[in-house]
Amino acid sequence: MSGNQVLGAKAMPEDGKPEHQLPYTPLGLEKLKETKPSNGTRSVRPGDTNDPVFAYGDPQGFPREDLYELRTTQVLQTPQSVVLLYQFGKIWRVIWTDGRELPKDPEPRWFGYSVGKWVDDYTLVVQTTGMDERTWIDRAGRPHSDELRVEERFHRTDRDHLELTVKIDDPKMYTKPWVAMDKFVFELQPASFDVREMIWSPSEYEQYNKLIGNTQSDKENH
């Protein structure tokens, strides 16, 4: 359950603690005020959120795929790439490992463009750019710009364990890079392990809002 990250990025949750205050630029603070998450210290009622996932049904995109509901993840390798299959949303990403460069002027994508390089036999470092600005960095509504660059470091510590570290670098929104996830541990499952389906459904969320999205006192006042 440690991959839920409902208060935002695991290493920097929005919990009101001073040590978790991000180094926003003035523009970053302005954009932060525009987001209305349904979790964290700035939370609103679920029915009032403008979270692009829950309000509009948009893909959560990247790096939020790492920073919200990160659950069972399957890793497939080919001679040209590493493919990640995520349980939440049944989403996949392709990380190119064939030596290509990141595009200079990418057309925005929900999950950006990713290239990876093996820095040793056990560590893959991935750079991702070109993320769609409509997405949030995490569930807490942290903003990003077109200059966002995300670094992932996948490090295999032993046969059965893999660590993931995620660093955010966006000079328009933050005065310095910050670590969103620090050595998050994956444990190898048997080859026969059946990954359950986990898909966010707008129709189910609508029913949730009818039952829970407003408190009884709110209903009485409207």
PyMOL CGO cylinders between C-alpha atoms (Angstrom):
from pymol import cmd
from pymol.cgo import CYLINDER

trace = [
    CYLINDER, 0.00, 0.00, 0.00, 3.02, 2.32, 0.20, 0.3, 1, 1, 1, 1, 1, 1,
    CYLINDER, 3.02, 2.32, 0.20, 2.57, 3.12, -3.49, 0.3, 1, 1, 1, 1, 1, 1,
    CYLINDER, 2.57, 3.12, -3.49, -0.81, 4.81, -2.92, 0.3, 1, 1, 1, 1, 1, 1,
    CYLINDER, -0.81, 4.81, -2.92, 0.75, 8.24, -2.24, 0.3, 1, 1, 1, 1, 1, 1,
    CYLINDER, 0.75, 8.24, -2.24, -2.64, 9.90, -1.73, 0.3, 1, 1, 1, 1, 1, 1,
    CYLINDER, -2.64, 9.90, -1.73, -0.99, 12.97, -0.12, 0.3, 1, 1, 1, 1, 1, 1,
    CYLINDER, -0.99, 12.97, -0.12, 1.36, 13.44, -3.05, 0.3, 1, 1, 1, 1, 1, 1,
    CYLINDER, 1.36, 13.44, -3.05, 4.83, 12.15, -3.92, 0.3, 1, 1, 1, 1, 1, 1,
    CYLINDER, 4.83, 12.15, -3.92, 6.00, 9.64, -1.33, 0.3, 1, 1, 1, 1, 1, 1,
    CYLINDER, 6.00, 9.64, -1.33, 9.25, 11.43, -0.45, 0.3, 1, 1, 1, 1, 1, 1,
    CYLINDER, 9.25, 11.43, -0.45, 7.57, 14.87, -0.38, 0.3, 1, 1, 1, 1, 1, 1,
    CYLINDER, 7.57, 14.87, -0.38, 3.92, 14.48, 0.63, 0.3, 1, 1, 1, 1, 1, 1,
    CYLINDER, 3.92, 14.48, 0.63, 1.69, 17.50, 1.11, 0.3, 1, 1, 1, 1, 1, 1,
    CYLINDER, 1.69, 17.50, 1.11, 1.16, 16.96, 4.83, 0.3, 1, 1, 1, 1, 1, 1,
    CYLINDER, 1.16, 16.96, 4.83, 1.89, 20.44, 6.19, 0.3, 1, 1, 1, 1, 1, 1,
    CYLINDER, 1.89, 20.44, 6.19, 5.35, 19.56, 7.51, 0.3, 1, 1, 1, 1, 1, 1,
    CYLINDER, 5.35, 19.56, 7.51, 7.99, 22.26, 6.80, 0.3, 1, 1, 1, 1, 1, 1,
    CYLINDER, 7.99, 22.26, 6.80, 10.50, 19.72, 5.54, 0.3, 1, 1, 1, 1, 1, 1,
    CYLINDER, 10.50, 19.72, 5.54, 8.04, 18.74, 2.78, 0.3, 1, 1, 1, 1, 1, 1,
    CYLINDER, 8.04, 18.74, 2.78, 7.53, 22.29, 1.48, 0.3, 1, 1, 1, 1, 1, 1,
    CYLINDER, 7.53, 22.29, 1.48, 8.65, 22.36, -2.14, 0.3, 1, 1, 1, 1, 1, 1,
    CYLINDER, 8.65, 22.36, -2.14, 10.95, 25.10, -3.56, 0.3, 1, 1, 1, 1, 1, 1,
    CYLINDER, 10.95, 25.10, -3.56, 8.36, 26.83, -5.71, 0.3, 1, 1, 1, 1, 1, 1,
    CYLINDER, 8.36, 26.83, -5.71, 9.09, 29.74, -8.01, 0.3, 1, 1, 1, 1, 1, 1,
    CYLINDER, 9.09, 29.74, -8.01, 6.54, 32.60, -7.98, 0.3, 1, 1, 1, 1, 1, 1,
    CYLINDER, 6.54, 32.60, -7.98, 4.95, 31.09, -11.10, 0.3, 1, 1, 1, 1, 1, 1,
    CYLINDER, 4.95, 31.09, -11.10, 4.92, 27.67, -9.44, 0.3, 1, 1, 1, 1, 1, 1,
    CYLINDER, 4.92, 27.67, -9.44, 3.01, 29.06, -6.45, 0.3, 1, 1, 1, 1, 1, 1,
    CYLINDER, 3.01, 29.06, -6.45, 0.57, 30.77, -8.78, 0.3, 1, 1, 1, 1, 1, 1,
    CYLINDER, 0.57, 30.77, -8.78, -0.09, 27.54, -10.66, 0.3, 1, 1, 1, 1, 1, 1,
    CYLINDER, -0.09, 27.54, -10.66, -0.34, 25.57, -7.42, 0.3, 1, 1, 1, 1, 1, 1,
    CYLINDER, -0.34, 25.57, -7.42, -3.18, 27.81, -6.23, 0.3, 1, 1, 1, 1, 1, 1,
    CYLINDER, -3.18, 27.81, -6.23, -5.15, 26.90, -9.36, 0.3, 1, 1, 1, 1, 1, 1,
    CYLINDER, -5.15, 26.90, -9.36, -5.24, 23.19, -8.50, 0.3, 1, 1, 1, 1, 1, 1,
    CYLINDER, -5.24, 23.19, -8.50, -7.94, 21.76, -6.22, 0.3, 1, 1, 1, 1, 1, 1,
    CYLINDER, -7.94, 21.76, -6.22, -6.91, 18.29, -5.06, 0.3, 1, 1, 1, 1, 1, 1,
    CYLINDER, -6.91, 18.29, -5.06, -9.25, 16.07, -3.07, 0.3, 1, 1, 1, 1, 1, 1,
    CYLINDER, -9.25, 16.07, -3.07, -6.42, 14.94, -0.77, 0.3, 1, 1, 1, 1, 1, 1,
    CYLINDER, -6.42, 14.94, -0.77, -3.74, 16.70, 1.28, 0.3, 1, 1, 1, 1, 1, 1,
    CYLINDER, -3.74, 16.70, 1.28, -3.74, 19.90, 3.29, 0.3, 1, 1, 1, 1, 1, 1,
    CYLINDER, -3.74, 19.90, 3.29, -5.40, 21.83, 0.44, 0.3, 1, 1, 1, 1, 1, 1,
    CYLINDER, -5.40, 21.83, 0.44, -8.11, 19.24, -0.14, 0.3, 1, 1, 1, 1, 1, 1,
    CYLINDER, -8.11, 19.24, -0.14, -11.64, 20.05, -1.32, 0.3, 1, 1, 1, 1, 1, 1,
    CYLINDER, -11.64, 20.05, -1.32, -14.68, 17.76, -1.46, 0.3, 1, 1, 1, 1, 1, 1,
    CYLINDER, -14.68, 17.76, -1.46, -14.34, 15.07, -4.13, 0.3, 1, 1, 1, 1, 1, 1,
    CYLINDER, -14.34, 15.07, -4.13, -17.17, 16.65, -6.09, 0.3, 1, 1, 1, 1, 1, 1,
    CYLINDER, -17.17, 16.65, -6.09, -15.36, 20.02, -6.19, 0.3, 1, 1, 1, 1, 1, 1,
    CYLINDER, -15.36, 20.02, -6.19, -11.94, 18.86, -7.35, 0.3, 1, 1, 1, 1, 1, 1,
    CYLINDER, -11.94, 18.86, -7.35, -10.43, 19.94, -10.67, 0.3, 1, 1, 1, 1, 1, 1,
    CYLINDER, -10.43, 19.94, -10.67, -8.06, 16.98, -10.67, 0.3, 1, 1, 1, 1, 1, 1,
    CYLINDER, -8.06, 16.98, -10.67, -7.78, 16.18, -14.40, 0.3, 1, 1, 1, 1, 1, 1,
    CYLINDER, -7.78, 16.18, -14.40, -8.11, 12.47, -13.67, 0.3, 1, 1, 1, 1, 1, 1,
    CYLINDER, -8.11, 12.47, -13.67, -11.15, 12.54, -11.42, 0.3, 1, 1, 1, 1, 1, 1,
    CYLINDER, -11.15, 12.54, -11.42, -12.90, 15.64, -12.79, 0.3, 1, 1, 1, 1, 1, 1,
    CYLINDER, -12.90, 15.64, -12.79, -12.45, 14.97, -16.50, 0.3, 1, 1, 1, 1, 1, 1,
    CYLINDER, -12.45, 14.97, -16.50, -11.32, 11.37, -16.88, 0.3, 1, 1, 1, 1, 1, 1,
    CYLINDER, -11.32, 11.37, -16.88, -7.96, 12.34, -18.41, 0.3, 1, 1, 1, 1, 1, 1,
    CYLINDER, -7.96, 12.34, -18.41, -5.00, 9.94, -18.22, 0.3, 1, 1, 1, 1, 1, 1,
    CYLINDER, -5.00, 9.94, -18.22, -2.95, 10.69, -15.12, 0.3, 1, 1, 1, 1, 1, 1,
    CYLINDER, -2.95, 10.69, -15.12, 0.18, 10.86, -17.23, 0.3, 1, 1, 1, 1, 1, 1,
    CYLINDER, 0.18, 10.86, -17.23, 3.79, 10.93, -16.14, 0.3, 1, 1, 1, 1, 1, 1,
    CYLINDER, 3.79, 10.93, -16.14, 5.40, 11.26, -13.61, 0.3, 1, 1, 1, 1, 1, 1,
    CYLINDER, 5.40, 11.26, -13.61, 2.11, 10.82, -11.74, 0.3, 1, 1, 1, 1, 1, 1,
    CYLINDER, 2.11, 10.82, -11.74, 2.03, 7.20, -12.91, 0.3, 1, 1, 1, 1, 1, 1,
    CYLINDER, 2.03, 7.20, -12.91, 5.02, 6.69, -10.59, 0.3, 1, 1, 1, 1, 1, 1,
    CYLINDER, 5.02, 6.69, -10.59, 3.65, 9.00, -7.88, 0.3, 1, 1, 1, 1, 1, 1,
    CYLINDER, 3.65, 9.00, -7.88, 0.06, 7.85, -7.43, 0.3, 1, 1, 1, 1, 1, 1,
    CYLINDER, 0.06, 7.85, -7.43, -1.25, 4.28, -7.09, 0.3, 1, 1, 1, 1, 1, 1,
    CYLINDER, -1.25, 4.28, -7.09, 2.07, 2.69, -8.05, 0.3, 1, 1, 1, 1, 1, 1,
    CYLINDER, 2.07, 2.69, -8.05, 1.26, -0.97, -7.61, 0.3, 1, 1, 1, 1, 1, 1,
    CYLINDER, 1.26, -0.97, -7.61, 2.28, -4.18, -9.36, 0.3, 1, 1, 1, 1, 1, 1,
    CYLINDER, 2.28, -4.18, -9.36, 4.47, -3.32, -12.34, 0.3, 1, 1, 1, 1, 1, 1,
    CYLINDER, 4.47, -3.32, -12.34, 5.64, -5.74, -15.01, 0.3, 1, 1, 1, 1, 1, 1,
    CYLINDER, 5.64, -5.74, -15.01, 8.94, -5.15, -16.78, 0.3, 1, 1, 1, 1, 1, 1,
    CYLINDER, 8.94, -5.15, -16.78, 9.58, -6.43, -20.31, 0.3, 1, 1, 1, 1, 1, 1,
    CYLINDER, 9.58, -6.43, -20.31, 12.94, -6.09, -22.07, 0.3, 1, 1, 1, 1, 1, 1,
    CYLINDER, 12.94, -6.09, -22.07, 13.68, -6.09, -25.78, 0.3, 1, 1, 1, 1, 1, 1,
    CYLINDER, 13.68, -6.09, -25.78, 16.98, -5.35, -27.55, 0.3, 1, 1, 1, 1, 1, 1,
    CYLINDER, 16.98, -5.35, -27.55, 15.77, -1.77, -28.20, 0.3, 1, 1, 1, 1, 1, 1,
    CYLINDER, 15.77, -1.77, -28.20, 13.67, -0.89, -25.17, 0.3, 1, 1, 1, 1, 1, 1,
    CYLINDER, 13.67, -0.89, -25.17, 12.30, -1.54, -21.71, 0.3, 1, 1, 1, 1, 1, 1,
    CYLINDER, 12.30, -1.54, -21.71, 8.52, -1.68, -21.47, 0.3, 1, 1, 1, 1, 1, 1,
    CYLINDER, 8.52, -1.68, -21.47, 6.72, -1.01, -18.18, 0.3, 1, 1, 1, 1, 1, 1,
    CYLINDER, 6.72, -1.01, -18.18, 3.19, -2.35, -17.66, 0.3, 1, 1, 1, 1, 1, 1,
    CYLINDER, 3.19, -2.35, -17.66, 1.39, -0.61, -14.79, 0.3, 1, 1, 1, 1, 1, 1,
    CYLINDER, 1.39, -0.61, -14.79, -1.50, -2.18, -12.91, 0.3, 1, 1, 1, 1, 1, 1,
    CYLINDER, -1.50, -2.18, -12.91, -3.33, 1.09, -12.21, 0.3, 1, 1, 1, 1, 1, 1,
    CYLINDER, -3.33, 1.09, -12.21, -5.17, 2.08, -15.37, 0.3, 1, 1, 1, 1, 1, 1,
    CYLINDER, -5.17, 2.08, -15.37, -3.61, -0.81, -17.37, 0.3, 1, 1, 1, 1, 1, 1,
    CYLINDER, -3.61, -0.81, -17.37, -1.08, 1.66, -18.80, 0.3, 1, 1, 1, 1, 1, 1,
    CYLINDER, -1.08, 1.66, -18.80, 2.23, 0.92, -20.51, 0.3, 1, 1, 1, 1, 1, 1,
    CYLINDER, 2.23, 0.92, -20.51, 5.35, 3.01, -21.16, 0.3, 1, 1, 1, 1, 1, 1,
    CYLINDER, 5.35, 3.01, -21.16, 8.22, 2.46, -23.57, 0.3, 1, 1, 1, 1, 1, 1,
    CYLINDER, 8.22, 2.46, -23.57, 11.72, 3.46, -22.48, 0.3, 1, 1, 1, 1, 1, 1,
    CYLINDER, 11.72, 3.46, -22.48, 14.07, 3.45, -25.47, 0.3, 1, 1, 1, 1, 1, 1,
    CYLINDER, 14.07, 3.45, -25.47, 17.50, 1.99, -24.73, 0.3, 1, 1, 1, 1, 1, 1,
    CYLINDER, 17.50, 1.99, -24.73, 18.84, 1.91, -28.29, 0.3, 1, 1, 1, 1, 1, 1,
    CYLINDER, 18.84, 1.91, -28.29, 20.96, 5.04, -27.93, 0.3, 1, 1, 1, 1, 1, 1,
    CYLINDER, 20.96, 5.04, -27.93, 18.53, 7.57, -29.38, 0.3, 1, 1, 1, 1, 1, 1,
    CYLINDER, 18.53, 7.57, -29.38, 18.34, 11.10, -28.00, 0.3, 1, 1, 1, 1, 1, 1,
    CYLINDER, 18.34, 11.10, -28.00, 15.29, 12.80, -26.54, 0.3, 1, 1, 1, 1, 1, 1,
    CYLINDER, 15.29, 12.80, -26.54, 13.41, 14.88, -29.16, 0.3, 1, 1, 1, 1, 1, 1,
    CYLINDER, 13.41, 14.88, -29.16, 14.45, 18.54, -29.26, 0.3, 1, 1, 1, 1, 1, 1,
    CYLINDER, 14.45, 18.54, -29.26, 10.95, 19.98, -29.68, 0.3, 1, 1, 1, 1, 1, 1,
    CYLINDER, 10.95, 19.98, -29.68, 8.55, 17.20, -28.73, 0.3, 1, 1, 1, 1, 1, 1,
    CYLINDER, 8.55, 17.20, -28.73, 4.82, 17.22, -29.33, 0.3, 1, 1, 1, 1, 1, 1,
    CYLINDER, 4.82, 17.22, -29.33, 3.35, 16.92, -25.81, 0.3, 1, 1, 1, 1, 1, 1,
    CYLINDER, 3.35, 16.92, -25.81, 2.27, 13.46, -24.72, 0.3, 1, 1, 1, 1, 1, 1,
    CYLINDER, 2.27, 13.46, -24.72, 0.46, 12.32, -21.60, 0.3, 1, 1, 1, 1, 1, 1,
    CYLINDER, 0.46, 12.32, -21.60, 3.42, 10.11, -20.68, 0.3, 1, 1, 1, 1, 1, 1,
    CYLINDER, 3.42, 10.11, -20.68, 6.16, 12.02, -22.45, 0.3, 1, 1, 1, 1, 1, 1,
    CYLINDER, 6.16, 12.02, -22.45, 9.19, 10.56, -24.23, 0.3, 1, 1, 1, 1, 1, 1,
    CYLINDER, 9.19, 10.56, -24.23, 11.62, 8.34, -22.33, 0.3, 1, 1, 1, 1, 1, 1,
    CYLINDER, 11.62, 8.34, -22.33, 15.16, 7.21, -23.07, 0.3, 1, 1, 1, 1, 1, 1,
    CYLINDER, 15.16, 7.21, -23.07, 17.27, 5.08, -20.78, 0.3, 1, 1, 1, 1, 1, 1,
    CYLINDER, 17.27, 5.08, -20.78, 20.91, 4.19, -20.32, 0.3, 1, 1, 1, 1, 1, 1,
    CYLINDER, 20.91, 4.19, -20.32, 22.48, 1.38, -18.34, 0.3, 1, 1, 1, 1, 1, 1,
    CYLINDER, 22.48, 1.38, -18.34, 25.14, 3.02, -16.14, 0.3, 1, 1, 1, 1, 1, 1,
    CYLINDER, 25.14, 3.02, -16.14, 26.21, -0.35, -14.73, 0.3, 1, 1, 1, 1, 1, 1,
    CYLINDER, 26.21, -0.35, -14.73, 24.96, -3.96, -14.78, 0.3, 1, 1, 1, 1, 1, 1,
    CYLINDER, 24.96, -3.96, -14.78, 22.27, -3.23, -12.19, 0.3, 1, 1, 1, 1, 1, 1,
    CYLINDER, 22.27, -3.23, -12.19, 21.20, 0.39, -12.76, 0.3, 1, 1, 1, 1, 1, 1,
    CYLINDER, 21.20, 0.39, -12.76, 19.06, 1.90, -15.51, 0.3, 1, 1, 1, 1, 1, 1,
    CYLINDER, 19.06, 1.90, -15.51, 18.79, 5.72, -15.56, 0.3, 1, 1, 1, 1, 1, 1,
    CYLINDER, 18.79, 5.72, -15.56, 15.83, 7.11, -17.51, 0.3, 1, 1, 1, 1, 1, 1,
    CYLINDER, 15.83, 7.11, -17.51, 15.23, 10.69, -18.69, 0.3, 1, 1, 1, 1, 1, 1,
    CYLINDER, 15.23, 10.69, -18.69, 11.72, 11.77, -19.68, 0.3, 1, 1, 1, 1, 1, 1,
    CYLINDER, 11.72, 11.77, -19.68, 10.54, 15.04, -21.27, 0.3, 1, 1, 1, 1, 1, 1,
    CYLINDER, 10.54, 15.04, -21.27, 7.64, 16.27, -23.39, 0.3, 1, 1, 1, 1, 1, 1,
    CYLINDER, 7.64, 16.27, -23.39, 4.83, 15.82, -20.83, 0.3, 1, 1, 1, 1, 1, 1,
    CYLINDER, 4.83, 15.82, -20.83, 1.42, 17.35, -21.46, 0.3, 1, 1, 1, 1, 1, 1,
    CYLINDER, 1.42, 17.35, -21.46, 0.96, 20.40, -19.21, 0.3, 1, 1, 1, 1, 1, 1,
    CYLINDER, 0.96, 20.40, -19.21, -2.63, 19.43, -18.41, 0.3, 1, 1, 1, 1, 1, 1,
    CYLINDER, -2.63, 19.43, -18.41, -1.34, 16.70, -16.10, 0.3, 1, 1, 1, 1, 1, 1,
    CYLINDER, -1.34, 16.70, -16.10, -0.42, 17.09, -12.43, 0.3, 1, 1, 1, 1, 1, 1,
    CYLINDER, -0.42, 17.09, -12.43, 2.86, 15.82, -11.04, 0.3, 1, 1, 1, 1, 1, 1,
    CYLINDER, 2.86, 15.82, -11.04, 1.04, 13.98, -8.25, 0.3, 1, 1, 1, 1, 1, 1,
    CYLINDER, 1.04, 13.98, -8.25, -2.30, 13.61, -6.46, 0.3, 1, 1, 1, 1, 1, 1,
    CYLINDER, -2.30, 13.61, -6.46, -1.57, 16.73, -4.36, 0.3, 1, 1, 1, 1, 1, 1,
    CYLINDER, -1.57, 16.73, -4.36, -1.82, 18.95, -7.45, 0.3, 1, 1, 1, 1, 1, 1,
    CYLINDER, -1.82, 18.95, -7.45, 1.83, 19.93, -7.82, 0.3, 1, 1, 1, 1, 1, 1,
    CYLINDER, 1.83, 19.93, -7.82, 2.15, 21.74, -11.18, 0.3, 1, 1, 1, 1, 1, 1,
    CYLINDER, 2.15, 21.74, -11.18, 4.67, 21.40, -13.99, 0.3, 1, 1, 1, 1, 1, 1,
    CYLINDER, 4.67, 21.40, -13.99, 5.55, 23.25, -17.17, 0.3, 1, 1, 1, 1, 1, 1,
    CYLINDER, 5.55, 23.25, -17.17, 6.77, 22.30, -20.64, 0.3, 1, 1, 1, 1, 1, 1,
    CYLINDER, 6.77, 22.30, -20.64, 10.31, 22.34, -19.25, 0.3, 1, 1, 1, 1, 1, 1,
    CYLINDER, 10.31, 22.34, -19.25, 9.71, 19.43, -16.86, 0.3, 1, 1, 1, 1, 1, 1,
    CYLINDER, 9.71, 19.43, -16.86, 12.41, 16.78, -16.95, 0.3, 1, 1, 1, 1, 1, 1,
    CYLINDER, 12.41, 16.78, -16.95, 12.06, 13.63, -14.88, 0.3, 1, 1, 1, 1, 1, 1,
    CYLINDER, 12.06, 13.63, -14.88, 14.90, 11.29, -13.96, 0.3, 1, 1, 1, 1, 1, 1,
    CYLINDER, 14.90, 11.29, -13.96, 14.15, 7.74, -12.86, 0.3, 1, 1, 1, 1, 1, 1,
    CYLINDER, 14.15, 7.74, -12.86, 16.84, 5.50, -11.44, 0.3, 1, 1, 1, 1, 1, 1,
    CYLINDER, 16.84, 5.50, -11.44, 15.99, 1.79, -11.42, 0.3, 1, 1, 1, 1, 1, 1,
    CYLINDER, 15.99, 1.79, -11.42, 18.54, -0.10, -9.33, 0.3, 1, 1, 1, 1, 1, 1,
    CYLINDER, 18.54, -0.10, -9.33, 18.46, -3.85, -8.74, 0.3, 1, 1, 1, 1, 1, 1,
    CYLINDER, 18.46, -3.85, -8.74, 19.88, -4.45, -5.26, 0.3, 1, 1, 1, 1, 1, 1,
    CYLINDER, 19.88, -4.45, -5.26, 19.64, -8.25, -5.45, 0.3, 1, 1, 1, 1, 1, 1,
    CYLINDER, 19.64, -8.25, -5.45, 17.77, -10.97, -7.32, 0.3, 1, 1, 1, 1, 1, 1,
    CYLINDER, 17.77, -10.97, -7.32, 14.40, -10.22, -5.74, 0.3, 1, 1, 1, 1, 1, 1,
    CYLINDER, 14.40, -10.22, -5.74, 14.45, -6.47, -5.13, 0.3, 1, 1, 1, 1, 1, 1,
    CYLINDER, 14.45, -6.47, -5.13, 14.44, -3.35, -7.30, 0.3, 1, 1, 1, 1, 1, 1,
    CYLINDER, 14.44, -3.35, -7.30, 14.65, 0.25, -6.07, 0.3, 1, 1, 1, 1, 1, 1,
    CYLINDER, 14.65, 0.25, -6.07, 13.15, 3.26, -7.87, 0.3, 1, 1, 1, 1, 1, 1,
    CYLINDER, 13.15, 3.26, -7.87, 14.20, 6.86, -7.29, 0.3, 1, 1, 1, 1, 1, 1,
    CYLINDER, 14.20, 6.86, -7.29, 12.40, 9.73, -9.07, 0.3, 1, 1, 1, 1, 1, 1,
    CYLINDER, 12.40, 9.73, -9.07, 13.79, 13.28, -9.37, 0.3, 1, 1, 1, 1, 1, 1,
    CYLINDER, 13.79, 13.28, -9.37, 11.80, 16.29, -10.60, 0.3, 1, 1, 1, 1, 1, 1,
    CYLINDER, 11.80, 16.29, -10.60, 13.51, 19.16, -12.45, 0.3, 1, 1, 1, 1, 1, 1,
    CYLINDER, 13.51, 19.16, -12.45, 11.34, 22.03, -13.73, 0.3, 1, 1, 1, 1, 1, 1,
    CYLINDER, 11.34, 22.03, -13.73, 13.02, 25.46, -13.54, 0.3, 1, 1, 1, 1, 1, 1,
    CYLINDER, 13.02, 25.46, -13.54, 9.79, 27.30, -14.36, 0.3, 1, 1, 1, 1, 1, 1,
    CYLINDER, 9.79, 27.30, -14.36, 7.97, 25.85, -11.36, 0.3, 1, 1, 1, 1, 1, 1,
    CYLINDER, 7.97, 25.85, -11.36, 10.72, 25.00, -8.84, 0.3, 1, 1, 1, 1, 1, 1,
    CYLINDER, 10.72, 25.00, -8.84, 13.91, 26.83, -7.90, 0.3, 1, 1, 1, 1, 1, 1,
    CYLINDER, 13.91, 26.83, -7.90, 15.85, 23.57, -7.73, 0.3, 1, 1, 1, 1, 1, 1,
    CYLINDER, 15.85, 23.57, -7.73, 15.37, 19.85, -8.49, 0.3, 1, 1, 1, 1, 1, 1,
    CYLINDER, 15.37, 19.85, -8.49, 13.69, 17.72, -5.82, 0.3, 1, 1, 1, 1, 1, 1,
    CYLINDER, 13.69, 17.72, -5.82, 13.38, 14.02, -5.09, 0.3, 1, 1, 1, 1, 1, 1,
    CYLINDER, 13.38, 14.02, -5.09, 9.80, 12.78, -5.30, 0.3, 1, 1, 1, 1, 1, 1,
    CYLINDER, 9.80, 12.78, -5.30, 10.52, 9.12, -4.56, 0.3, 1, 1, 1, 1, 1, 1,
    CYLINDER, 10.52, 9.12, -4.56, 13.60, 7.79, -2.80, 0.3, 1, 1, 1, 1, 1, 1,
    CYLINDER, 13.60, 7.79, -2.80, 14.55, 4.14, -3.30, 0.3, 1, 1, 1, 1, 1, 1,
    CYLINDER, 14.55, 4.14, -3.30, 11.00, 2.81, -3.45, 0.3, 1, 1, 1, 1, 1, 1,
    CYLINDER, 11.00, 2.81, -3.45, 11.28, -0.99, -3.21, 0.3, 1, 1, 1, 1, 1, 1,
    CYLINDER, 11.28, -0.99, -3.21, 9.71, -3.51, -5.58, 0.3, 1, 1, 1, 1, 1, 1,
    CYLINDER, 9.71, -3.51, -5.58, 9.76, -7.21, -4.68, 0.3, 1, 1, 1, 1, 1, 1,
    CYLINDER, 9.76, -7.21, -4.68, 9.94, -9.84, -7.41, 0.3, 1, 1, 1, 1, 1, 1,
    CYLINDER, 9.94, -9.84, -7.41, 6.82, -12.01, -7.70, 0.3, 1, 1, 1, 1, 1, 1,
    CYLINDER, 6.82, -12.01, -7.70, 6.57, -15.54, -9.13, 0.3, 1, 1, 1, 1, 1, 1,
    CYLINDER, 6.57, -15.54, -9.13, 6.18, -15.84, -12.90, 0.3, 1, 1, 1, 1, 1, 1,
    CYLINDER, 6.18, -15.84, -12.90, 2.69, -17.25, -12.30, 0.3, 1, 1, 1, 1, 1, 1,
    CYLINDER, 2.69, -17.25, -12.30, 1.56, -14.15, -10.36, 0.3, 1, 1, 1, 1, 1, 1,
    CYLINDER, 1.56, -14.15, -10.36, -1.79, -12.90, -11.71, 0.3, 1, 1, 1, 1, 1, 1,
    CYLINDER, -1.79, -12.90, -11.71, -1.99, -9.10, -11.83, 0.3, 1, 1, 1, 1, 1, 1,
    CYLINDER, -1.99, -9.10, -11.83, -5.51, -7.98, -10.99, 0.3, 1, 1, 1, 1, 1, 1,
    CYLINDER, -5.51, -7.98, -10.99, -7.29, -5.41, -13.11, 0.3, 1, 1, 1, 1, 1, 1,
    CYLINDER, -7.29, -5.41, -13.11, -7.35, -1.91, -11.56, 0.3, 1, 1, 1, 1, 1, 1,
    CYLINDER, -7.35, -1.91, -11.56, -9.01, 0.75, -13.69, 0.3, 1, 1, 1, 1, 1, 1,
    CYLINDER, -9.01, 0.75, -13.69, -10.42, 4.13, -12.64, 0.3, 1, 1, 1, 1, 1, 1,
    CYLINDER, -10.42, 4.13, -12.64, -13.99, 4.27, -13.95, 0.3, 1, 1, 1, 1, 1, 1,
    CYLINDER, -13.99, 4.27, -13.95, -15.78, 7.65, -14.36, 0.3, 1, 1, 1, 1, 1, 1,
    CYLINDER, -15.78, 7.65, -14.36, -19.19, 6.01, -13.87, 0.3, 1, 1, 1, 1, 1, 1,
    CYLINDER, -19.19, 6.01, -13.87, -18.08, 4.37, -10.62, 0.3, 1, 1, 1, 1, 1, 1,
    CYLINDER, -18.08, 4.37, -10.62, -16.57, 7.65, -9.44, 0.3, 1, 1, 1, 1, 1, 1,
    CYLINDER, -16.57, 7.65, -9.44, -19.87, 9.41, -10.14, 0.3, 1, 1, 1, 1, 1, 1,
    CYLINDER, -19.87, 9.41, -10.14, -21.63, 6.92, -7.89, 0.3, 1, 1, 1, 1, 1, 1,
    CYLINDER, -21.63, 6.92, -7.89, -18.96, 7.49, -5.23, 0.3, 1, 1, 1, 1, 1, 1,
    CYLINDER, -18.96, 7.49, -5.23, -19.59, 11.23, -5.32, 0.3, 1, 1, 1, 1, 1, 1,
    CYLINDER, -19.59, 11.23, -5.32, -23.32, 10.71, -4.90, 0.3, 1, 1, 1, 1, 1, 1,
    CYLINDER, -23.32, 10.71, -4.90, -22.74, 8.61, -1.80, 0.3, 1, 1, 1, 1, 1, 1,
    CYLINDER, -22.74, 8.61, -1.80, -19.65, 10.25, -0.26, 0.3, 1, 1, 1, 1, 1, 1,
    CYLINDER, -19.65, 10.25, -0.26, -18.67, 13.35, -2.24, 0.3, 1, 1, 1, 1, 1, 1,
    CYLINDER, -18.67, 13.35, -2.24, -20.94, 15.60, -0.15, 0.3, 1, 1, 1, 1, 1, 1,
    CYLINDER, -20.94, 15.60, -0.15, -21.47, 15.44, 3.60, 0.3, 1, 1, 1, 1, 1, 1,
    CYLINDER, -21.47, 15.44, 3.60, -24.98, 15.32, 5.00, 0.3, 1, 1, 1, 1, 1, 1,
    CYLINDER, -24.98, 15.32, 5.00, -24.75, 18.97, 6.14, 0.3, 1, 1, 1, 1, 1, 1,
    CYLINDER, -24.75, 18.97, 6.14, -23.68, 19.98, 2.62, 0.3, 1, 1, 1, 1, 1, 1,
    CYLINDER, -23.68, 19.98, 2.62, -26.70, 18.20, 1.16, 0.3, 1, 1, 1, 1, 1, 1,
    CYLINDER, -26.70, 18.20, 1.16, -29.03, 19.97, 3.58, 0.3, 1, 1, 1, 1, 1, 1,
    CYLINDER, -29.03, 19.97, 3.58, -27.61, 23.36, 2.55, 0.3, 1, 1, 1, 1, 1, 1,
    CYLINDER, -27.61, 23.36, 2.55, -28.14, 22.85, -1.16, 0.3, 1, 1, 1, 1, 1, 1,
]
cmd.load_cgo(trace, "trace")
